[in-house]
């Protein structure tokens, strides 16, 4: 069985690209940039956590990605830290 998110599964990646488009330019850049540069390096569990992250409201995402709050869910927190590390680099 093929992993859900691989470079060869362009349909799934297109869907994620659309879901990374948010209400603010900052979130668009952080999420979209991470998807384009780092997403395929994640483990499958981390990829699923990223997809769950995209289900969250924009204000909650911003609080987590800006460091104002810490996500209680460990899997989300791990992906958030990867996004933040890429953004701050």
Biopython code that builds the backbone (N, CA, C, O; Angstrom):
import numpy as np
from Bio.PDB.StructureBuilder import StructureBuilder

atoms = [
    (1, "UNK", "N", (0.844, -1.195, 0.000)),
    (1, "UNK", "CA", (0.000, 0.000, 0.000)),
    (1, "UNK", "C", (0.881, 1.246, 0.000)),
    (1, "UNK", "O", (1.818, 1.354, 0.791)),
    (2, "UNK", "N", (0.578, 2.168, -0.877)),
    (2, "UNK", "CA", (1.344, 3.401, -0.991)),
    (2, "UNK", "C", (1.010, 4.327, 0.179)),
    (2, "UNK", "O", (-0.147, 4.440, 0.584)),
    (3, "UNK", "N", (2.039, 4.988, 0.716)),
    (3, "UNK", "CA", (1.791, 5.980, 1.753)),
    (3, "UNK", "C", (0.889, 7.068, 1.183)),
    (3, "UNK", "O", (0.953, 7.387, -0.005)),
    (4, "UNK", "N", (0.061, 7.624, 2.032)),
    (4, "UNK", "CA", (-0.904, 8.620, 1.599)),
    (4, "UNK", "C", (-0.230, 9.857, 1.020)),
    (4, "UNK", "O", (-0.679, 10.386, 0.003)),
    (5, "UNK", "N", (0.828, 10.318, 1.646)),
    (5, "UNK", "CA", (1.473, 11.560, 1.223)),
    (5, "UNK", "C", (2.890, 11.282, 0.758)),
    (5, "UNK", "O", (3.811, 11.172, 1.567)),
    (6, "UNK", "N", (3.051, 11.173, -0.508)),
    (6, "UNK", "CA", (4.364, 11.016, -1.123)),
    (6, "UNK", "C", (4.423, 11.952, -2.319)),
    (6, "UNK", "O", (3.385, 12.382, -2.821)),
    (7, "UNK", "N", (5.621, 12.270, -2.777)),
    (7, "UNK", "CA", (5.698, 13.135, -3.960)),
    (7, "UNK", "C", (4.939, 12.564, -5.158)),
    (7, "UNK", "O", (4.483, 13.322, -6.014)),
    (8, "UNK", "N", (4.800, 11.247, -5.228)),
    (8, "UNK", "CA", (4.087, 10.649, -6.353)),
    (8, "UNK", "C", (2.569, 10.727, -6.197)),
    (8, "UNK", "O", (1.842, 10.482, -7.161)),
    (9, "UNK", "N", (2.084, 11.057, -5.023)),
    (9, "UNK", "CA", (0.644, 11.174, -4.813)),
    (9, "UNK", "C", (0.269, 12.656, -4.861)),
    (9, "UNK", "O", (-0.040, 13.273, -3.841)),
    (10, "UNK", "N", (0.305, 13.199, -6.058)),
    (10, "UNK", "CA", (0.084, 14.631, -6.252)),
    (10, "UNK", "C", (-1.330, 15.067, -5.856)),
    (10, "UNK", "O", (-1.515, 16.207, -5.429)),
    (11, "UNK", "N", (-2.308, 14.211, -5.983)),
    (11, "UNK", "CA", (-3.674, 14.568, -5.614)),
    (11, "UNK", "C", (-3.770, 14.893, -4.126)),
    (11, "UNK", "O", (-4.382, 15.889, -3.741)),
    (12, "UNK", "N", (-3.170, 14.056, -3.300)),
    (12, "UNK", "CA", (-3.197, 14.304, -1.852)),
    (12, "UNK", "C", (-2.429, 15.578, -1.511)),
    (12, "UNK", "O", (-2.859, 16.347, -0.651)),
    (13, "UNK", "N", (-1.302, 15.807, -2.174)),
    (13, "UNK", "CA", (-0.526, 17.014, -1.902)),
    (13, "UNK", "C", (-1.269, 18.272, -2.357)),
    (13, "UNK", "O", (-1.195, 19.303, -1.689)),
    (14, "UNK", "N", (-1.975, 18.201, -3.467)),
    (14, "UNK", "CA", (-2.770, 19.354, -3.916)),
    (14, "UNK", "C", (-3.850, 19.692, -2.897)),
    (14, "UNK", "O", (-4.110, 20.862, -2.614)),
    (15, "UNK", "N", (-4.473, 18.660, -2.353)),
    (15, "UNK", "CA", (-5.505, 18.876, -1.335)),
    (15, "UNK", "C", (-4.910, 19.566, -0.105)),
    (15, "UNK", "O", (-5.511, 20.481, 0.457)),
    (16, "UNK", "N", (-3.721, 19.114, 0.302)),
    (16, "UNK", "CA", (-3.063, 19.745, 1.451)),
    (16, "UNK", "C", (-2.657, 21.182, 1.139)),
    (16, "UNK", "O", (-2.765, 22.054, 2.001)),
    (17, "UNK", "N", (-2.190, 21.438, -0.082)),
    (17, "UNK", "CA", (-1.833, 22.809, -0.459)),
    (17, "UNK", "C", (-3.040, 23.730, -0.303)),
    (17, "UNK", "O", (-2.923, 24.846, 0.205)),
    (18, "UNK", "N", (-4.196, 23.249, -0.744)),
    (18, "UNK", "CA", (-5.413, 24.053, -0.625)),
    (18, "UNK", "C", (-5.741, 24.299, 0.842)),
    (18, "UNK", "O", (-6.123, 25.408, 1.216)),
    (19, "UNK", "N", (-5.597, 23.280, 1.668)),
    (19, "UNK", "CA", (-5.934, 23.407, 3.091)),
    (19, "UNK", "C", (-4.943, 24.299, 3.833)),
    (19, "UNK", "O", (-5.277, 24.827, 4.893)),
    (20, "UNK", "N", (-3.737, 24.479, 3.304)),
    (20, "UNK", "CA", (-2.743, 25.365, 3.925)),
    (20, "UNK", "C", (-3.062, 26.830, 3.668)),
    (20, "UNK", "O", (-2.495, 27.704, 4.324)),
    (21, "UNK", "N", (-3.944, 27.112, 2.745)),
    (21, "UNK", "CA", (-4.338, 28.492, 2.476)),
    (21, "UNK", "C", (-5.294, 28.928, 3.573)),
    (21, "UNK", "O", (-6.407, 28.414, 3.682)),
    (22, "UNK", "N", (-4.854, 29.872, 4.380)),
    (22, "UNK", "CA", (-5.614, 30.295, 5.549)),
    (22, "UNK", "C", (-6.040, 31.745, 5.416)),
    (22, "UNK", "O", (-5.960, 32.329, 4.336)),
    (23, "UNK", "N", (-6.488, 32.315, 6.509)),
    (23, "UNK", "CA", (-6.987, 33.689, 6.487)),
    (23, "UNK", "C", (-5.927, 34.754, 6.595)),
    (23, "UNK", "O", (-6.222, 35.932, 6.393)),
    (24, "UNK", "N", (-4.705, 34.382, 6.906)),
    (24, "UNK", "CA", (-3.656, 35.384, 7.053)),
    (24, "UNK", "C", (-2.428, 34.996, 6.233)),
    (24, "UNK", "O", (-2.141, 33.816, 6.031)),
    (25, "UNK", "N", (-1.729, 35.997, 5.778)),
    (25, "UNK", "CA", (-0.521, 35.778, 4.994)),
    (25, "UNK", "C", (0.533, 35.020, 5.799)),
    (25, "UNK", "O", (1.239, 34.173, 5.252)),
    (26, "UNK", "N", (0.643, 35.317, 7.090)),
    (26, "UNK", "CA", (1.640, 34.662, 7.930)),
    (26, "UNK", "C", (1.393, 33.158, 8.022)),
    (26, "UNK", "O", (2.316, 32.359, 7.864)),
    (27, "UNK", "N", (0.139, 32.780, 8.279)),
    (27, "UNK", "CA", (-0.178, 31.352, 8.341)),
    (27, "UNK", "C", (0.007, 30.693, 6.982)),
    (27, "UNK", "O", (0.514, 29.574, 6.900)),
    (28, "UNK", "N", (-0.396, 31.373, 5.920)),
    (28, "UNK", "CA", (-0.201, 30.826, 4.574)),
    (28, "UNK", "C", (1.271, 30.523, 4.331)),
    (28, "UNK", "O", (1.617, 29.453, 3.830)),
    (29, "UNK", "N", (2.122, 31.453, 4.683)),
    (29, "UNK", "CA", (3.568, 31.276, 4.461)),
    (29, "UNK", "C", (4.140, 30.154, 5.323)),
    (29, "UNK", "O", (4.910, 29.319, 4.848)),
    (30, "UNK", "N", (3.755, 30.149, 6.580)),
    (30, "UNK", "CA", (4.299, 29.129, 7.480)),
    (30, "UNK", "C", (3.862, 27.726, 7.075)),
    (30, "UNK", "O", (4.689, 26.823, 6.946)),
    (31, "UNK", "N", (2.566, 27.549, 6.876)),
    (31, "UNK", "CA", (2.040, 26.219, 6.570)),
    (31, "UNK", "C", (2.382, 25.791, 5.145)),
    (31, "UNK", "O", (2.834, 24.670, 4.917)),
    (32, "UNK", "N", (2.162, 26.692, 4.193)),
    (32, "UNK", "CA", (2.465, 26.369, 2.802)),
    (32, "UNK", "C", (3.945, 26.158, 2.565)),
    (32, "UNK", "O", (4.345, 25.251, 1.835)),
    (33, "UNK", "N", (4.751, 26.993, 3.181)),
    (33, "UNK", "CA", (6.200, 26.839, 3.044)),
    (33, "UNK", "C", (6.695, 25.527, 3.619)),
    (33, "UNK", "O", (7.546, 24.855, 3.036)),
    (34, "UNK", "N", (6.151, 25.174, 4.770)),
    (34, "UNK", "CA", (6.518, 23.901, 5.383)),
    (34, "UNK", "C", (6.088, 22.735, 4.508)),
    (34, "UNK", "O", (6.842, 21.778, 4.331)),
    (35, "UNK", "N", (4.895, 22.808, 3.967)),
    (35, "UNK", "CA", (4.406, 21.736, 3.103)),
    (35, "UNK", "C", (5.336, 21.550, 1.910)),
    (35, "UNK", "O", (5.662, 20.419, 1.550)),
    (36, "UNK", "N", (5.761, 22.641, 1.298)),
    (36, "UNK", "CA", (6.576, 22.558, 0.090)),
    (36, "UNK", "C", (8.017, 22.113, 0.365)),
    (36, "UNK", "O", (8.623, 21.448, -0.474)),
    (37, "UNK", "N", (8.564, 22.467, 1.512)),
    (37, "UNK", "CA", (9.988, 22.185, 1.745)),
    (37, "UNK", "C", (10.266, 21.020, 2.680)),
    (37, "UNK", "O", (11.301, 20.365, 2.556)),
    (38, "UNK", "N", (9.370, 20.752, 3.607)),
    (38, "UNK", "CA", (9.715, 19.812, 4.673)),
    (38, "UNK", "C", (8.730, 18.680, 4.884)),
    (38, "UNK", "O", (9.071, 17.690, 5.532)),
    (39, "UNK", "N", (7.536, 18.790, 4.366)),
    (39, "UNK", "CA", (6.482, 17.828, 4.663)),
    (39, "UNK", "C", (6.861, 16.396, 4.312)),
    (39, "UNK", "O", (6.619, 15.483, 5.102)),
    (40, "UNK", "N", (7.451, 16.186, 3.143)),
    (40, "UNK", "CA", (7.748, 14.822, 2.698)),
    (40, "UNK", "C", (8.829, 14.154, 3.542)),
    (40, "UNK", "O", (9.024, 12.943, 3.441)),
    (41, "UNK", "N", (9.531, 14.917, 4.368)),
    (41, "UNK", "CA", (10.548, 14.325, 5.249)),
    (41, "UNK", "C", (9.942, 13.805, 6.551)),
    (41, "UNK", "O", (10.619, 13.123, 7.321)),
    (42, "UNK", "N", (8.663, 14.125, 6.802)),
    (42, "UNK", "CA", (8.006, 13.680, 8.022)),
    (42, "UNK", "C", (7.687, 12.190, 7.957)),
    (42, "UNK", "O", (7.533, 11.620, 6.876)),
    (43, "UNK", "N", (7.593, 11.581, 9.109)),
    (43, "UNK", "CA", (7.103, 10.210, 9.169)),
    (43, "UNK", "C", (5.622, 10.225, 8.818)),
    (43, "UNK", "O", (4.995, 11.285, 8.810)),
    (44, "UNK", "N", (5.072, 9.083, 8.534)),
    (44, "UNK", "CA", (3.656, 9.007, 8.195)),
    (44, "UNK", "C", (2.787, 9.503, 9.359)),
    (44, "UNK", "O", (1.800, 10.203, 9.133)),
    (45, "UNK", "N", (3.142, 9.151, 10.593)),
    (45, "UNK", "CA", (2.387, 9.638, 11.757)),
    (45, "UNK", "C", (2.449, 11.156, 11.853)),
    (45, "UNK", "O", (1.450, 11.798, 12.176)),
    (46, "UNK", "N", (3.614, 11.735, 11.574)),
    (46, "UNK", "CA", (3.754, 13.188, 11.606)),
    (46, "UNK", "C", (2.951, 13.839, 10.478)),
    (46, "UNK", "O", (2.383, 14.915, 10.661)),
    (47, "UNK", "N", (2.906, 13.191, 9.319)),
    (47, "UNK", "CA", (2.103, 13.712, 8.216)),
    (47, "UNK", "C", (0.623, 13.743, 8.598)),
    (47, "UNK", "O", (-0.080, 14.711, 8.310)),
    (48, "UNK", "N", (0.165, 12.687, 9.242)),
    (48, "UNK", "CA", (-1.229, 12.667, 9.702)),
    (48, "UNK", "C", (-1.466, 13.741, 10.765)),
    (48, "UNK", "O", (-2.540, 14.342, 10.804)),
    (49, "UNK", "N", (-0.483, 13.986, 11.621)),
    (49, "UNK", "CA", (-0.615, 15.039, 12.629)),
    (49, "UNK", "C", (-0.699, 16.408, 11.946)),
    (49, "UNK", "O", (-1.467, 17.270, 12.374)),
    (50, "UNK", "N", (0.088, 16.606, 10.885)),
    (50, "UNK", "CA", (0.021, 17.859, 10.132)),
    (50, "UNK", "C", (-1.382, 18.041, 9.553)),
    (50, "UNK", "O", (-1.936, 19.140, 9.595)),
    (51, "UNK", "N", (-1.948, 16.976, 9.018)),
    (51, "UNK", "CA", (-3.305, 17.058, 8.476)),
    (51, "UNK", "C", (-4.306, 17.408, 9.579)),
    (51, "UNK", "O", (-5.215, 18.208, 9.357)),
    (52, "UNK", "N", (-4.147, 16.821, 10.755)),
    (52, "UNK", "CA", (-5.027, 17.165, 11.886)),
    (52, "UNK", "C", (-4.844, 18.619, 12.292)),
    (52, "UNK", "O", (-5.804, 19.293, 12.666)),
    (53, "UNK", "N", (-3.607, 19.097, 12.217)),
    (53, "UNK", "CA", (-3.312, 20.485, 12.549)),
    (53, "UNK", "C", (-4.108, 21.426, 11.642)),
    (53, "UNK", "O", (-4.596, 22.464, 12.089)),
    (54, "UNK", "N", (-4.233, 21.061, 10.381)),
    (54, "UNK", "CA", (-4.955, 21.893, 9.434)),
    (54, "UNK", "C", (-6.454, 21.943, 9.712)),
    (54, "UNK", "O", (-7.151, 22.787, 9.149)),
    (55, "UNK", "N", (-6.957, 21.072, 10.554)),
    (55, "UNK", "CA", (-8.371, 21.090, 10.939)),
    (55, "UNK", "C", (-8.650, 22.134, 12.018)),
    (55, "UNK", "O", (-9.810, 22.436, 12.295)),
    (56, "UNK", "N", (-7.614, 22.683, 12.623)),
    (56, "UNK", "CA", (-7.770, 23.645, 13.717)),
    (56, "UNK", "C", (-8.122, 25.028, 13.174)),
    (56, "UNK", "O", (-7.846, 25.356, 12.020)),
    (57, "UNK", "N", (-8.734, 25.820, 14.033)),
    (57, "UNK", "CA", (-9.098, 27.191, 13.691)),
    (57, "UNK", "C", (-7.840, 28.052, 13.555)),
    (57, "UNK", "O", (-6.825, 27.792, 14.200)),
    (58, "UNK", "N", (-7.922, 29.067, 12.717)),
    (58, "UNK", "CA", (-6.770, 29.926, 12.460)),
    (58, "UNK", "C", (-6.215, 30.592, 13.718)),
    (58, "UNK", "O", (-4.999, 30.682, 13.886)),
    (59, "UNK", "N", (-7.093, 31.056, 14.598)),
    (59, "UNK", "CA", (-6.600, 31.736, 15.806)),
    (59, "UNK", "C", (-5.820, 30.779, 16.700)),
    (59, "UNK", "O", (-4.823, 31.169, 17.307)),
    (60, "UNK", "N", (-6.268, 29.530, 16.784)),
    (60, "UNK", "CA", (-5.552, 28.536, 17.574)),
    (60, "UNK", "C", (-4.213, 28.201, 16.916)),
    (60, "UNK", "O", (-3.190, 28.091, 17.593)),
    (61, "UNK", "N", (-4.227, 28.041, 15.607)),
    (61, "UNK", "CA", (-2.984, 27.774, 14.882)),
    (61, "UNK", "C", (-1.975, 28.890, 15.112)),
    (61, "UNK", "O", (-0.802, 28.626, 15.374)),
    (62, "UNK", "N", (-2.426, 30.127, 15.016)),
    (62, "UNK", "CA", (-1.514, 31.251, 15.203)),
    (62, "UNK", "C", (-0.926, 31.258, 16.612)),
    (62, "UNK", "O", (0.271, 31.488, 16.790)),
    (63, "UNK", "N", (-1.770, 31.006, 17.609)),
    (63, "UNK", "CA", (-1.267, 30.963, 18.984)),
    (63, "UNK", "C", (-0.177, 29.909, 19.141)),
    (63, "UNK", "O", (0.838, 30.160, 19.791)),
    (64, "UNK", "N", (-0.378, 28.742, 18.557)),
    (64, "UNK", "CA", (0.620, 27.676, 18.651)),
    (64, "UNK", "C", (1.873, 28.005, 17.843)),
    (64, "UNK", "O", (2.991, 27.863, 18.339)),
    (65, "UNK", "N", (1.685, 28.440, 16.609)),
    (65, "UNK", "CA", (2.836, 28.682, 15.736)),
    (65, "UNK", "C", (3.636, 29.911, 16.137)),
    (65, "UNK", "O", (4.828, 30.001, 15.841)),
    (66, "UNK", "N", (2.994, 30.850, 16.805)),
    (66, "UNK", "CA", (3.713, 32.037, 17.278)),
    (66, "UNK", "C", (4.377, 31.794, 18.628)),
    (66, "UNK", "O", (5.189, 32.601, 19.080)),
    (67, "UNK", "N", (4.029, 30.677, 19.272)),
    (67, "UNK", "CA", (4.600, 30.363, 20.575)),
    (67, "UNK", "C", (3.825, 30.952, 21.737)),
    (67, "UNK", "O", (4.258, 30.838, 22.884)),
    (68, "UNK", "N", (2.686, 31.582, 21.466)),
    (68, "UNK", "CA", (1.882, 32.166, 22.535)),
    (68, "UNK", "C", (1.255, 31.090, 23.414)),
    (68, "UNK", "O", (1.043, 31.309, 24.607)),
    (69, "UNK", "N", (0.958, 29.926, 22.831)),
    (69, "UNK", "CA", (0.409, 28.792, 23.565)),
    (69, "UNK", "C", (1.119, 27.527, 23.110)),
    (69, "UNK", "O", (1.761, 27.496, 22.060)),
    (70, "UNK", "N", (0.991, 26.493, 23.916)),
    (70, "UNK", "CA", (1.570, 25.188, 23.592)),
    (70, "UNK", "C", (0.427, 24.197, 23.428)),
    (70, "UNK", "O", (-0.464, 24.114, 24.274)),
    (71, "UNK", "N", (0.461, 23.451, 22.339)),
    (71, "UNK", "CA", (-0.579, 22.453, 22.091)),
    (71, "UNK", "C", (-0.491, 21.330, 23.113)),
    (71, "UNK", "O", (0.602, 20.867, 23.439)),
    (72, "UNK", "N", (-1.628, 20.895, 23.613)),
    (72, "UNK", "CA", (-1.661, 19.797, 24.584)),
    (72, "UNK", "C", (-1.362, 18.458, 23.924)),
    (72, "UNK", "O", (-0.786, 17.572, 24.554)),
    (73, "UNK", "N", (-1.745, 18.305, 22.670)),
    (73, "UNK", "CA", (-1.533, 17.070, 21.924)),
    (73, "UNK", "C", (-0.053, 16.963, 21.522)),
    (73, "UNK", "O", (0.466, 17.818, 20.805)),
    (74, "UNK", "N", (0.601, 15.924, 21.985)),
    (74, "UNK", "CA", (2.032, 15.754, 21.729)),
    (74, "UNK", "C", (2.391, 15.629, 20.265)),
    (74, "UNK", "O", (3.415, 16.159, 19.834)),
    (75, "UNK", "N", (1.573, 14.941, 19.493)),
    (75, "UNK", "CA", (1.855, 14.774, 18.062)),
    (75, "UNK", "C", (1.749, 16.118, 17.341)),
    (75, "UNK", "O", (2.581, 16.437, 16.492)),
    (76, "UNK", "N", (0.733, 16.899, 17.678)),
    (76, "UNK", "CA", (0.605, 18.230, 17.088)),
    (76, "UNK", "C", (1.759, 19.118, 17.505)),
    (76, "UNK", "O", (2.322, 19.851, 16.692)),
    (77, "UNK", "N", (2.105, 19.045, 18.781)),
    (77, "UNK", "CA", (3.199, 19.859, 19.311)),
    (77, "UNK", "C", (4.504, 19.574, 18.565)),
    (77, "UNK", "O", (5.259, 20.497, 18.258)),
    (78, "UNK", "N", (4.766, 18.304, 18.275)),
    (78, "UNK", "CA", (5.980, 17.918, 17.552)),
    (78, "UNK", "C", (6.020, 18.539, 16.155)),
    (78, "UNK", "O", (7.055, 19.049, 15.727)),
    (79, "UNK", "N", (4.903, 18.496, 15.456)),
    (79, "UNK", "CA", (4.840, 19.071, 14.110)),
    (79, "UNK", "C", (4.927, 20.597, 14.183)),
    (79, "UNK", "O", (5.597, 21.220, 13.359)),
    (80, "UNK", "N", (4.265, 21.189, 15.150)),
    (80, "UNK", "CA", (4.327, 22.642, 15.323)),
    (80, "UNK", "C", (5.767, 23.093, 15.536)),
    (80, "UNK", "O", (6.195, 24.097, 14.966)),
    (81, "UNK", "N", (6.504, 22.366, 16.344)),
    (81, "UNK", "CA", (7.905, 22.725, 16.581)),
    (81, "UNK", "C", (8.728, 22.625, 15.306)),
    (81, "UNK", "O", (9.622, 23.444, 15.089)),
    (82, "UNK", "N", (8.451, 21.654, 14.472)),
    (82, "UNK", "CA", (9.152, 21.529, 13.189)),
    (82, "UNK", "C", (8.815, 22.714, 12.279)),
    (82, "UNK", "O", (9.693, 23.256, 11.609)),
    (83, "UNK", "N", (7.562, 23.103, 12.259)),
    (83, "UNK", "CA", (7.157, 24.257, 11.447)),
    (83, "UNK", "C", (7.825, 25.520, 11.963)),
    (83, "UNK", "O", (8.347, 26.319, 11.186)),
    (84, "UNK", "N", (7.806, 25.696, 13.274)),
    (84, "UNK", "CA", (8.435, 26.884, 13.876)),
    (84, "UNK", "C", (9.935, 26.912, 13.611)),
    (84, "UNK", "O", (10.492, 27.968, 13.311)),
    (85, "UNK", "N", (10.590, 25.766, 13.718)),
    (85, "UNK", "CA", (12.038, 25.693, 13.479)),
    (85, "UNK", "C", (12.353, 26.085, 12.035)),
    (85, "UNK", "O", (13.316, 26.809, 11.784)),
    (86, "UNK", "N", (11.550, 25.612, 11.093)),
    (86, "UNK", "CA", (11.766, 25.950, 9.688)),
    (86, "UNK", "C", (11.536, 27.438, 9.465)),
    (86, "UNK", "O", (12.281, 28.076, 8.721)),
    (87, "UNK", "N", (10.515, 27.994, 10.098)),
    (87, "UNK", "CA", (10.173, 29.399, 9.929)),
    (87, "UNK", "C", (11.242, 30.305, 10.523)),
    (87, "UNK", "O", (11.570, 31.344, 9.951)),
    (88, "UNK", "N", (11.783, 29.913, 11.664)),
    (88, "UNK", "CA", (12.777, 30.746, 12.348)),
    (88, "UNK", "C", (14.185, 30.599, 11.774)),
    (88, "UNK", "O", (15.071, 31.399, 12.076)),
    (89, "UNK", "N", (14.387, 29.575, 10.945)),
    (89, "UNK", "CA", (15.735, 29.330, 10.380)),
    (89, "UNK", "C", (16.104, 30.350, 9.331)),
    (89, "UNK", "O", (17.195, 30.284, 8.764)),
]
sb = StructureBuilder()
sb.init_structure("model")
sb.init_model(0)
sb.init_chain("A")
sb.init_seg("    ")
for serial, (resi, resn, name, xyz) in enumerate(atoms, 1):
    if name == "N":
        sb.init_residue(resn, " ", resi, " ")
    sb.init_atom(name, np.array(xyz, "f"), 0.0, 1.0, " ", f" {name:<3s}", serial, name[0])
structure = sb.get_structure()
